Amino acid sequence: MQTTIAAAKSTANTADFLPLQGTDYVEFYVGNAKQAAHYYMSAFGFQALAYAGPETGVKDKVSYVVRQHKLTFMLTTPLRGGNALADHVYKHGDGVKTLALRVDDARNAWQETTTRGAVSCQEPLTLHDEDGEIVLSGIETYGETVHLFVERKNYNGAFMPGFRAWHNPYYAPNSTGLQYVDHCVGNVGWNQMNKWVNFYEEVMGFRNILSFDDTDISTEYSALMSKVMSNGNGFVKFPINEPAEGKRKSQVEEYLDYYDGEGCQHVALATNDIVSTVTDLRNRGVDFLQVPTTYYDDLLERVGAIDEDLEPLKDLGILVDRDDEGYLLQLFTKPVQDRPTLFFEIIQRKGAKSFGKGNFKALFEAIEREQEARGNL
């Protein structure tokens, strides 16, 4: 079966009942938020932004918020055991809990999605401080991942009520050029992909814009299937992966085993200059997957002319792929915690709207080499 590109449904006659303005922030549940925040500042170039914990009246957890351009990460850890947050960290390790989406009306977003069958995890809640008010609401998605709808139109503060400004006077890292969340990929269990595709279509009004089957995403040993879901304006994209039958354990199966369930596999971070960004990230100690140098022998024959010099791409291991609208450059980190679960993609789009199909084989073989080193292939 070939890759299919779904025809975009006409929005001329159909109102988008869940207009999204983009990703507001990503919240990670982690074992040590203070150290995790330092890692994202020192390794990825984020700046200290806000803090909540016992000093702000929160007694059972702490949260550190870091920001770089339009990227905001929240790192949250429990202060004691015997609660859902502590259980989440024990079960899953460090990982994404909340994909927060910015909306103009959080009450309406909650009403529209729960009416269509979403399970509520947060009824509309208004938070106030001297900078105004924020309205939050939320729904459950795959695994223990949630979407929080964030309404900021009446708020002028840096982050949200309940947090205080946080500055690190001893360390002010320079930006690595990361700009915003391009997409977030979810790994789901066997035969669960279509269930969640239907969820995003029926509950959130997304559409399936790309589909890949096990002939598109496969190697000698393993395979997976994926469908890319996009909201109406294209600001939010959620590819959904599930395992496919192969000779050995796929990367999705390894993730599901070590995460102990479904969850967010990786977050793709956009840059306007991937060579500069990846060079900086490598110099700060971020580890990336590496494809064989033979990948570059016929690269220009495969993708055509590109603006970038080939040698820096080869030196850094950056992958290139082209679609009908342009090309993209991408590179994937190794897992950013000890469990082989969450990782990041660095991506620069030069017109392309796709997700690097031409790189799948080389990329997945690189992942398999890492799996084999862990004894999990």
Buried (B, 14 or more C-beta within 10 A) or exposed (E): EEBBBBEEEEEEEEEEBBBBBBBBBBBBBBBBBEEBBBBBBEBBBBBBBBBBBEEBEBEEBBBBBBBBBEBBBBBBBBBEEEEEBBBBBEEBBBBBBBBBBBBEBBBBBBBBBBEBEBEBBBEBEEBEBEBBBBBBBBBBBBBBBBBBBBBBBEBEBBBBBBBEEBEBEEEEBEBBBBBBBBBBBBBBBEEBBBEBBEBBBEBBBBBBBBBBBBEBBBBEBBBBBBBBBBBBEEBBBBBBBBBBEBEBBBBBBBBBBBBBBBBBBBBBBBBEBBBBBBBBBBEBEBBBBBBEEEBBEEBEEEBEEBEBEEEBBBBBBBBBBBBEEEBBBBBBBBBBBEBBBBBBBBBBBBEBBBBBBBBBBBBBBBBBBBBEEEEBB
